[in-house]
Amino acid sequence: MKKITALLLTTVLAVSLVGCGGTGTKDTADVKSEGVMTYAEYVAADLDSEVVIETYVQAKQSWWDNQATVYTQDKDGAYFLYNMACSEEDYEKLTPGTKIKVTGYKSEWSGEVEITDATFEIEEGSYIAPAEDITALLGTDELINHQNEFVSFKGMTVEASADADGNEVPFLYSWDGSGQDGDDLYFNVSLDGETYTFTVESYLCDNTTDVYKTVQSLQVGDTVDMEGFLYWYEGVNPHITSVTVK
């Protein structure tokens, strides 16, 4: 996972309706301002080209050194804003649902399409995206079309992971099991015989949040429903914000 290594880093925990748990409503497609791309135009834009979008804050991952990383979405698709120029004062204004106009560059990192070198301005309007159930799309080519969206997965089974000592465990601290409490959590879940690795991103949902504590208490064989953002890293790697054990 991409990490900010500096010490001065703040996180947004369960203060939003979406980040670390929540729901919303979905209406018709957004009408964009003059000079602003539709989501379809953004998808069609070349990598490394300048893009101008209007979108809505769904959750904030981190702020450091006047840069913010933010999950956003409109009614047609989602945009991950990485290290967007942002003062600490403005970061506090980026509450869930806030509409922003963003100018930056469409980039890709290990399969994750994001907007980098961006600036923004706050506009009038508000929208919280509902979690779309994409369980049936796991393992299909269509899944990537929902990249970065707030989504749900239902009826999946917790599978064993191997820790740094080779022991079977229900989750790992860090991707290889070498971490500790407070680091990202990695856990395997399966559906129809296929296993996928999901993550609790500690900068988004740290070890004080319900989702972090729930994953720490998982047992192999548990059936779970989950919500989160469809992040991509060398393949699907959802950033999970809510886990319910059935």
Disulfide bonds with the S-S distance in Angstrom:
Cys20-Cys205 2.00
